[in-house]
């Protein structure tokens, strides 16, 4: 039985996962859902939160029981180039989105401080660098957990003042519906909650943790992140049009008062700041797992190299005011492919008794895993298609034909995973 002190520490530690996915991109996507479809897509965030718990628990359990991070597990075997390809793709994604994380924090801070963008960019970059350089991973994780808790109170505090129907919220959260034109926004809501680097991050920091503490802390922290996303969606139902999250804060402030504008601005700053730390942190953990051979000294060199490259890249783009569109498009395409691949690896490896002994997946966990994998495949293939579509300008005549084609491509991956799972469970 876990004591209250252990539970609190575990929640704060694992809140690094929710700190990572609650960034400016998630806030913008949740806002768009609230503006365009009111409460109808709340269920997508509920599902995304649940799916995130399923996959993150698999990644952390794999690390805790096998004493190997996800990066090291990918490195097992004589052929290692797939592991390097996956690692590079995820790190590229971290670097591409880092500038957006910093700019998101700046947008929130400018609500309160009339300071120039360059000074704010440098300040946020230096804060992130100091936290990553001087702070141990466990201390950084708990510090981010406190910020996530404050961020949650800010967003939930504003959404609590929104005049909505509780039965409508309950229906929107529990009954899946797809209003006309909402299909790809639903995939976007799920895709911004389940991100590849979070799986590596959760696996990397999970080693040495107790299994029951991990499950409790991870579940509570991810649910907290899901509630923040839903609170943003609820808040956005108050307006009819927006072009950015800053617009949402301004419009809601006009309706509900300056306090709401200030709180949403602080929330956006907190989301950008935490993501500005967790994105480089994840890159450092991945580099550490892929390249470190000397665990006493070399691991820290590669850890700092990983987060340093991502942080400096984000700072440069932020200071120059350049949006790295080609890099972002490449990162979206690669991460769209990497996420389902990592999902396949997680499901296959968590059914391997050679790694997990008696802690392999139950049938229920496998069923949940395959449902999540199906969605991840559709998200990944959809993101890849969007990237290719920008080059070919080809459009499907109707959405259901596009969906059918994506499902046709996804099916072999599901079949392959099922066969591998059956083979692994046969070893038990």
N, C-alpha and C positions, 0 to 999 in steps of 0.2 A: 504494500500500500504506500503510495507516494505521499510525502508530507506536503503541506501547502508551500513551504519554501522551495522544495524540489520542483513542484509543479510550476511555480512562478518563474524560476530560473529557466526551466525547460521552454516555457512559452516565450520568454524574452529571447532566448538563444535561437529558437527556430523561427522567430519572427523575421529573421533575415530573408526567408523565402518570400513572405508577403511584401517585405520592403523592396524586394527585387522586382516583383511583377506589378506592384502599384506604382507606376511611373506616369509621366506625362502622356504617353501613348494610350495607356489603359484609361486614364481619366478622359481623354478626348473621345475614345471609342464609346465608353459608357455614357458620356454626355450626348453623343450623336444618337445613341439608341433611345435615350429619354426624350430628346427633342423630336425625333422623327416618329417614334412608335409608343411614346408614353410608357406605361408599365407592361406592355405586351411582351417585351423581350427580357424581363427580369429572370425568367426561368433559365435563359441561356447562361447568365452569370451564376445561378445556383448550380447548374450542371457543371460549368467550368470550374467552380470551386471544388465540387465533389471529385471531378476528374483529376484536378491538381493534387488532391490529397492521395488518391489512388496511386498515381505515378511517383509522387515524391516519397511516399512510404516505401514503395518498392526499391527506389534508388537508395534510400537511407538504410533500409533493412539489409540490402545486398552488401553495403559497405560495412555495416556493424558486424554482421555474422561472418563474412568472408575475410574481413580485415583488408579489403582492397577497394580503392575508389573506382568509380565507373571508368575513369581514364585508364587505370591500370588493367581493368578487366578487358577493355577494348584492345589493350596492348598484348594480351595473352595470345600465344600462337606464333608461328613463324612468319606470317605475313602481317606487317604492321602498318602498311601505308593507309589502310582504311581508317585506323585510329588517328593518324596524323591528319588525314583529310577532314574527319569529323571535328577534331580539335581545332584545326585552322578555321573551319567554317564557323564554328561557334564563337571563336575569338574575334573573327571578322565582324560578326553580328554585334558583339559587345562594343567594338570600336566604332562601327557605323552609327549606332544609336547613342553613343556617349555624348555627342554634341547636343542631341535632342534632350537628353537628361539635364545637361547643364543649362540649356536655354529655357527648359521648363522651370527649373529652380529660379532662374533670373526673372521670368515672367511673374512668378508668384511674389518674389521679393520686391519687385518694382511697384507692387500695390502699396507698399509701406514706405519705401525709400526711393527718393528721386535721385538715384545714383546712375552714372554712366554704365553702359553694358560691359565695357572692357574691364572696368574695375570689379564689377560683380562676377564676371567670368573668372578672372584671376583669383578672386577671394574664394569662390566655391571650389576651384581646382586645387588651391593650396590647402583648404580644409580637408578635402577628400584625400590628398596626398599625405597630409599629416596623420590622419586617422589610419590609413593603410600602412604607413611606414612604422609608426610607433605602437600601434595597437595590435595585440594578439587577436587572432580570429575570433576566439570566444568572447573577448571584451568588445570587439567591433560588433559582433552579432547582437549582444545584449544591448549595446548602446542604440543600435538601429531599432531594436524591439521597442525601446522606450519612445523613440520618435514615431514609430508606427502607431503606438497606442495613442499618442497625442494627436496624430493625424486622423485616426479613427474618430476620436471625440470631436474634432473640428467638423468633419464631414457629416457625421451622424447628428451632431448638434444642429446643423443647418437643415438637414433633411427632416428632422423631427418637427420643424416649424412649417413644413410644407403641408398644405391642406389637400390630403388625398383620401380616398376610400380604402379602408383596411381590407374589406372583402376583395376589392379590385387588385390590391397589392398581393394578396394571398393567391388569387387566381393567376395573376401574371407570373408569380414565382413558381407555381406548382403545375400549371397546365401549359404544356408546350403549344405555341401557335406560331405560324409563319405568315405574318401579314405580307401583302404583295410587295416584292422588292427587298424583303428583309433577309433573304437567305444568306447572303455573303456577309452582312453585318453580324449575323449570329456566329458565323465562323470566325469573324474578327474578334468578337467578344471572348470566344474560347481561346483563340490563338494568342491574345495578349495576356491571358492568365496562365496558360501552360507554355513556358518558353524553354528552349533547349538548355541554355546555360544554367537555369535554375536546377535542372536535374543533376548536372555535374557539380554544381555548388552544394546541393543537399547531400550528395554522395561524398564529396570531398570533406565536408565538415562533420559528417556523421560518425567517422571512425573514432572509437573509444567511448561512444555514448551508450547508455543503457537502452535496450529495445523498448521497454514500456514507457520510459520517459520521452523517448523520441516520438512515439505514437501519440502521446497526449499533447506534448508541446507543438508538434507539427500540425495536428488537427485543429487545435485552438487557434494557432497563429494564421493558418490559411483561411479558416472560417472568418477570422477578423478581417483579413484582406478582402474576402468576398463581400462582407458587409459594407466595407468602405466603397467598393465598386457599385453596389446596389444603392448606397446612399447618394452617390454622385448621379446615378441614373434617375433617382426619385427627384433630386433637386432640379435636374435638367427638364423635367416635365413641366416646369413653370413657364418656360419660354417656347416660342414657336420657330425660332431661327437663330443659328449661331455659326461662327466661322472658326472659333478657337475656344479653349477653356477659359481664357482671360475674358472673352466676350460673355461667357456664361456667368462668371463672377460679377461682371459689371451689370448685366441685365438683372440677375437675381438680387444684387445689391439695391438696384433702383426699386424693386418691388418689395423687398423685405427689410431694407435699411442698411446703413453703412456697416453694421456689425457682421452681416452675412457676407458682404464683399470682402471685408478684412479676413474673416475666417476661411473663406474659400481661397483667398490669396495665400494665406499661411499654409493651407493644406496642399496647394500646388507646389509651393516652395519645399515643403517636407517631402512630397513625392519625388520631386526632381533631385533633391539632395540625397535621399536614400538610394535612389537608382544610380546617382553619380558615384556612389561608393560601391554598391553591390555589383555593378557591371564590371568594373576593373577587378574587384575581388574574385568574381567567378573566373575571369580570364587568368588570374594568377593561380588559382586552384587547378585549373585545367593544365596550364604550363607545368606546374609542379608535378602533376601526375604523369604527363607525357614524357618529360625530358629529364627529370631529376634522377640521378643514380646514387649520389651520395646523400643519404637522408639527413645527415647531421648538418652539412653546410650547403650542399648543392641545391637542396630543395628550396631553401629560402632565396637563393639567387634567382632561380627560375620563377618562383612565386612573385618576387618583386619585378622581375623583367616583364612578366605577363601583365600585371596591373599597371606598370609604368607605361608600356606601349599604348594601352587602351586609354589611359588618362591623358597622356600627352597628345594623342590623336584627337580626342574630343576637345581639348583646350585649343589646339591649333585651329580646328574648324570653327570653334566658337569665337575666337579672337578675330579671325579673318572674315567672319560673317558668311562663310561658304557652306552651302548645303551639299554634302557629298552624295548627290542623287545617284550616280552610277554605282557607288559603293553600297548605298542603302539598297538599291535594286538587286545587286549581286548577293548581298547578305540575306535579303528576304527570300530569294530563290534558293540559296544554299540551306538556310535554316528551315525553309519549308520542306526540303527533302530530308534534312538531318533529324527533325523532330520525330517523324514516324519511324525512321531507322533506329533511333535511340529507344523508341517505344517497343519495337520488336526485340531489341537486345535485352531490355529490362524484363519483358514477359518471358523470354526464353531462359535467361539466366536465373530468374527467381523461381524457376521450376527445375533447377539443376541441383540434385541432392549432394553432388560433389562440392558445391559452393556453400549451400545453405543447410545441409544436413536435414534436420527435422523442421526447419523454418521455411520450407518451400511454400508456394502459393496454395491456398485452399481452392476448391472448385469455384466458390463464390468470388474470390479475388481474381481468378482467371477470367470468369465471365465479365466482371467489371472491367478488367484490363482489356479484353477484346472489344468491348463497347467503346472504350476510350480510344483504342487504337484505330477503330473504324473512323471515328471523327478526326483523329490526327491525320490519317491518310487523306481524307477529303480536304482538310485545311492545307496540308502540304502540297498536294497536287493542284489545288486552286491557286495558291500563292505562286507556284511555278508557272501555271498557265497565265496568270496575270502578267508575269514578267515577260513571257514569250509573246503574249498578246500585244504588248507595247512595241514589239519588233515587227509583228506580222499584220496587225490590224484586222485579224480575223475574229468574227463574233459568231457565237451560236445563235440560231434563229430564236430559240426559246430556252429558258433556264433548265427545264427538265431533261433536255437532250444533253446539255453540258453536264448535269448531275449524273446522268446515266453513263456518259463516257468516263467521268472521273471514277465512278464506282467500278466500272469494268477494269480500269487500270489498277484499282486498289485491291480487288479480289485475290489476285495471285499472292500478294504480300500476306493477306490474312490466312490463306491456305498454307503457305510456307511456315508461318508462325505456328499454326495449329499442329502441323506435322512435327516440328522441332520440339514443341511442348510435349507431345505424346511420347516422342523418343526419349526425352530427358526424364519424364516421370516413370518410364519403363525401367530406368536404372535403379529406382528406389526398391 
